Amino acid sequence: MVFKKNIGDLTVIRNLRLNQRHFLLELQSEKPFPVMLPGQFVQAFVKDAPVTFLRRPFSIHAVNFTQNILKLLIQIKGEGTRHLSTLREGEKLNLIFPLGNSFTIPHTKEVLLIGGGCGVAPLLFLAQFLNQQQIKPSILLGFRTKDDIFEIEEYSRYGKVFISTDDGSEGEKGLVVDHSLFQKERLPFKKIYCCGPEAMMKFVDRIAKFHHIDCEVSLENTMACGFGVCLCCIAPTDKGNERVCTEGPVFNTKRLAGW
């Protein structure tokens, strides 16, 4: 599918600090949104930030097509995201969207979504989309501690949520791959969608392959342009090197070389 790309200013209607490292931007457009699918992303222009020259990529966290509201879940990592965390209600944020490909529609209702850290960002939109297909997925979210947990109520609207924390302060102790969901002789899933640190996704992929479960991941390679020109985000695949910002960010792990 060829997606019409938009570039324009969206109005900040809410900037909600979720914890010390994450915040949620709610943005509203004056015009109806184009078609957007879970897994796609935006490129945001960081205005009035002298040391931030390139746009910043963020997964589409959720969309309300009726009210023309788009949500971005952002982790504060550097000067650019720190500047965005100070945006106030009524200010504008310039976006190019939607970019990249999307998760595929599963041919099963036995679906598991797995996110670690800020990798949970595209999964809310995916869960929302799956519900529209009459699918209520299981959702496994991993965080460092209970203080890092956010939006569990939102995810719970679309499926059964399981939590793991590194220190055991909430949910099960350990990484998401240590969760008891994976400790069964036969896993009750036929499709897994995953986003998070690469090491975590590779581990999930090994579990999926062992149990003959189809697995899609959203890669978080560094993206500078978002259009496939700069070649910063290359990933090795069964067809050679491909651009994560155009051929991805979503890949079936069967196609990723070295996984």
Backbone torsions as a table, in degrees:
resi	resn	phi	psi	omega
1	MET	NA	133.8	176.3
2	VAL	-93.8	125.1	-176.6
3	PHE	-100.7	134.5	174.7
4	LYS	-72.3	125.4	-178.9
5	LYS	-94.0	135.4	177.9
6	ASN	-111.9	147.4	170.2
7	ILE	-132.1	127.6	-178.1
8	GLY	178.6	173.3	-179.4
9	ASP	-90.0	129.3	172.0
10	LEU	-108.8	148.5	-176.7
11	THR	-92.4	132.1	175.8
12	VAL	-73.4	118.6	176.4
13	ILE	-107.3	-11.0	176.7
14	ARG	-163.7	137.7	173.0
15	ASN	-130.8	102.0	-172.0
16	LEU	-108.1	119.7	175.9
17	ARG	-78.7	119.3	-176.5
18	LEU	-88.1	-38.1	175.4
19	ASN	-164.2	-165.3	-175.3
20	GLN	-64.3	-26.4	-171.8
21	ARG	-115.1	-7.9	-174.8
22	HIS	-131.7	146.6	173.3
23	PHE	-143.3	160.9	-176.3
24	LEU	-118.9	123.2	175.1
25	LEU	-102.4	128.4	172.2
26	GLU	-108.5	123.7	-173.5
27	LEU	-123.6	139.9	-178.7
28	GLN	-121.3	138.5	179.1
29	SER	-103.4	145.6	175.4
30	GLU	-76.4	-21.4	-178.3
31	LYS	-108.0	155.0	175.4
32	PRO	-59.4	144.2	179.8
33	PHE	-73.3	150.7	170.3
34	PRO	-76.2	179.3	174.2
35	VAL	-62.8	129.2	174.5
36	MET	-134.7	141.6	-178.1
37	LEU	-126.4	153.8	-179.0
38	PRO	-62.0	136.2	-176.8
39	GLY	107.7	-21.5	178.8
40	GLN	-76.7	168.4	-175.7
41	PHE	-140.1	172.7	176.9
42	VAL	-120.0	159.9	170.0
43	GLN	-115.0	118.9	-175.0
44	ALA	-103.4	136.6	176.9
45	PHE	-90.0	124.0	-179.2
46	VAL	-92.7	99.4	-176.0
47	LYS	-78.4	144.5	174.9
48	ASP	60.4	32.0	174.0
49	ALA	-119.5	97.0	-169.8
50	PRO	-57.1	-30.4	-176.3
51	VAL	-95.3	1.6	-179.2
52	THR	-110.8	104.5	-174.1
53	PHE	-98.3	-31.5	-175.7
54	LEU	-98.3	152.2	172.9
55	ARG	-64.2	155.8	-178.8
56	ARG	-110.7	131.7	179.6
57	PRO	-86.2	137.4	176.5
58	PHE	-140.1	136.6	175.9
59	SER	-63.5	146.8	172.8
60	ILE	-74.1	117.4	-173.3
61	HIS	-84.2	-40.1	179.0
62	ALA	-166.1	155.9	-179.5
63	VAL	-139.5	134.7	169.3
64	ASN	-112.8	100.8	-175.2
65	PHE	-72.1	-22.7	179.4
66	THR	-71.7	-42.2	-178.1
67	GLN	-99.8	1.6	-179.2
68	ASN	57.1	47.7	179.5
69	ILE	-114.9	130.3	178.5
70	LEU	-120.1	137.0	-179.4
71	LYS	-114.1	139.6	175.3
72	LEU	-123.1	127.0	174.5
73	LEU	-98.5	119.8	-169.8
74	ILE	-125.8	134.5	174.0
75	GLN	-97.7	133.4	178.8
76	ILE	-77.9	111.8	-178.0
77	LYS	-118.6	-33.8	-176.3
78	GLY	-150.7	-162.9	-174.9
79	GLU	-63.9	-38.7	-178.4
80	GLY	-63.9	-51.0	-179.6
81	THR	-69.9	-31.0	176.1
82	ARG	-64.6	-39.5	178.5
83	HIS	-65.0	-42.7	179.4
84	LEU	-63.8	-29.3	-179.9
85	SER	-67.9	-12.9	-179.4
86	THR	-97.5	-0.6	-179.9
87	LEU	-59.5	140.7	-178.1
88	ARG	-110.6	160.4	177.7
89	GLU	-55.6	131.0	179.8
90	GLY	98.0	-18.1	177.9
91	GLU	-77.2	163.8	-176.2
92	LYS	-106.5	149.0	173.0
93	LEU	-131.9	123.8	-178.1
94	ASN	-86.8	126.5	-178.0
95	LEU	-125.7	149.2	162.9
96	ILE	-109.6	126.0	-174.7
97	PHE	-164.7	160.1	-11.6
98	PRO	-84.8	149.7	-178.1
99	LEU	-120.6	153.9	176.0
100	GLY	80.6	-179.0	178.4
101	ASN	-94.0	-166.6	-174.3
102	SER	-138.4	167.8	170.9
103	PHE	-64.8	150.2	178.1
104	THR	-86.9	158.2	176.9
105	ILE	-77.7	125.7	-177.9
106	PRO	-75.3	152.0	175.8
107	HIS	-100.0	36.9	-178.9
108	THR	-157.4	157.6	174.0
109	LYS	-98.1	-4.4	-178.0
110	GLU	-92.3	81.0	-168.8
111	VAL	-121.0	140.4	176.1
112	LEU	-124.4	128.9	173.2
113	LEU	-105.4	132.7	-178.8
114	ILE	-128.6	126.1	177.8
115	GLY	-134.4	141.0	175.9
116	GLY	-123.2	129.4	179.7
117	GLY	62.3	-135.1	179.4
118	CYS	-74.7	-3.8	174.1
119	GLY	-65.9	-9.8	176.2
120	VAL	-73.0	-12.8	-170.7
121	ALA	-54.3	-50.9	-177.4
122	PRO	-77.3	-7.8	-172.4
123	LEU	-77.5	-24.6	178.6
124	LEU	-67.5	-45.6	177.2
125	PHE	-62.5	-39.1	178.0
126	LEU	-63.8	-44.9	179.1
127	ALA	-62.9	-41.1	177.0
128	GLN	-59.6	-44.6	-179.2
129	PHE	-66.5	-42.2	-180.0
130	LEU	-62.9	-37.1	177.4
131	ASN	-60.2	-35.1	178.2
132	GLN	-68.1	-19.5	176.0
133	GLN	-96.9	15.7	179.6
134	GLN	64.8	34.1	178.2
135	ILE	-119.7	125.8	174.4
136	LYS	-110.2	101.3	-174.2
137	PRO	-78.0	161.2	164.0
138	SER	-82.7	141.6	-174.7
139	ILE	-129.0	115.7	-179.5
140	LEU	-109.0	118.5	-176.6
141	LEU	-119.5	131.6	-179.5
142	GLY	-114.2	136.8	-180.0
143	PHE	-136.2	166.3	178.2
144	ARG	-70.9	-53.0	179.9
145	THR	-141.0	174.3	179.0
146	LYS	-64.0	-25.0	179.2
147	ASP	-70.0	-17.4	-179.9
148	ASP	-91.1	-7.6	-175.1
149	ILE	-75.0	139.2	178.3
150	PHE	-148.9	153.4	169.9
151	GLU	58.2	28.1	179.1
152	ILE	-60.5	-35.7	179.7
153	GLU	-62.6	-37.1	180.0
154	GLU	-65.9	-47.5	179.6
155	TYR	-63.8	-35.0	-177.4
156	SER	-66.8	-18.2	177.3
157	ARG	-66.6	-23.1	-170.7
158	TYR	-115.0	-8.9	-179.8
159	GLY	-177.6	177.0	178.2
160	LYS	-81.3	125.6	-174.1
161	VAL	-102.5	134.7	174.4
162	PHE	-119.3	140.7	-175.6
163	ILE	-120.8	140.9	168.0
164	SER	-132.4	144.6	174.6
165	THR	-129.6	146.6	-177.7
166	ASP	-58.4	-36.8	-174.8
167	ASP	-99.8	-0.2	179.1
168	GLY	77.0	13.4	-178.6
169	SER	-73.4	-13.5	175.8
170	GLU	-154.4	141.3	-180.0
171	GLY	65.0	-148.2	179.6
172	GLU	-87.7	146.6	-179.2
173	LYS	-81.0	135.4	176.4
174	GLY	120.4	-176.5	177.5
175	LEU	-75.8	165.3	-179.2
176	VAL	-59.8	-32.8	-178.7
177	VAL	-72.8	-11.4	176.4
178	ASP	-91.4	-4.4	-173.6
179	HIS	-63.6	149.6	-177.5
180	SER	-62.8	-17.2	175.2
181	LEU	-56.9	-30.3	-176.8
182	PHE	-94.4	-1.2	-174.4
183	GLN	-92.7	21.4	-179.7
184	LYS	-102.1	151.6	179.8
185	GLU	-64.0	-34.5	178.0
186	ARG	-133.6	118.6	-178.5
187	LEU	-78.2	139.9	-176.1
188	PRO	-86.4	36.5	-177.6
189	PHE	-129.3	148.2	176.1
190	LYS	-116.9	-5.6	178.3
191	LYS	-149.2	134.5	177.2
192	ILE	-125.7	133.3	172.1
193	TYR	-116.0	135.7	-170.9
194	CYS	-143.0	143.0	173.9
195	CYS	-150.6	137.4	-179.4
196	GLY	159.1	-160.4	177.5
197	PRO	-56.9	144.9	-175.3
198	GLU	-59.8	-40.5	-179.8
199	ALA	-60.7	-39.5	178.0
200	MET	-65.0	-45.5	-178.0
201	MET	-64.3	-37.9	178.2
202	LYS	-65.7	-36.9	178.7
203	PHE	-67.3	-43.4	177.1
204	VAL	-60.6	-40.6	179.9
205	ASP	-62.9	-39.5	178.0
206	ARG	-62.9	-40.9	176.7
207	ILE	-63.3	-43.8	-179.4
208	ALA	-61.7	-45.8	-179.5
209	LYS	-63.6	-39.1	-179.9
210	PHE	-61.4	-35.9	-178.4
211	HIS	-97.6	8.4	178.3
212	HIS	59.1	44.1	178.6
213	ILE	-107.7	131.4	177.9
214	ASP	-68.2	136.4	-173.1
215	CYS	-135.2	132.1	173.5
216	GLU	-118.9	140.1	179.2
217	VAL	-125.8	152.8	173.9
218	SER	-107.3	112.3	-176.8
219	LEU	-78.0	149.6	-178.4
220	GLU	-117.5	37.8	178.1
221	ASN	-61.1	153.8	178.9
222	THR	-62.5	126.3	-180.0
223	MET	-120.7	125.0	179.9
224	ALA	-100.3	-45.6	-174.3
225	CYS	-100.9	-38.6	-177.3
226	GLY	86.1	-1.9	-177.4
227	PHE	-118.7	3.1	178.7
228	GLY	83.0	16.9	-177.9
229	VAL	-91.3	-42.1	-170.6
230	CYS	-81.1	-19.7	177.4
231	LEU	63.3	27.4	178.3
232	CYS	-76.9	-23.6	-166.3
233	CYS	-108.8	25.0	-174.5
234	ILE	-59.3	139.4	174.3
235	ALA	-130.4	134.9	178.4
236	PRO	-74.3	129.5	-178.7
237	THR	-131.6	-178.2	178.4
238	ASP	-70.0	-9.3	176.3
239	LYS	-110.7	18.8	-176.0
240	GLY	94.3	-166.6	179.3
241	ASN	-71.2	130.0	178.2
242	GLU	-125.3	154.6	-177.8
243	ARG	-85.7	122.1	-177.8
244	VAL	-64.6	-32.0	-176.2
245	CYS	-76.0	-17.3	-179.5
246	THR	-118.2	-53.1	176.1
247	GLU	-75.3	-20.6	176.0
248	GLY	-113.6	-154.4	11.4
249	PRO	-79.6	-7.8	-176.7
250	VAL	-90.7	129.6	176.9
251	PHE	-133.4	141.4	165.7
252	ASN	-73.4	132.3	-173.5
253	THR	-64.3	-17.9	175.5
254	LYS	-62.3	-22.6	-176.1
255	ARG	-93.0	-11.8	-174.3
256	LEU	-88.2	122.2	-179.7
257	ALA	-71.1	135.9	177.4
258	GLY	85.4	4.3	178.8
259	TRP	-94.9	NA	NA
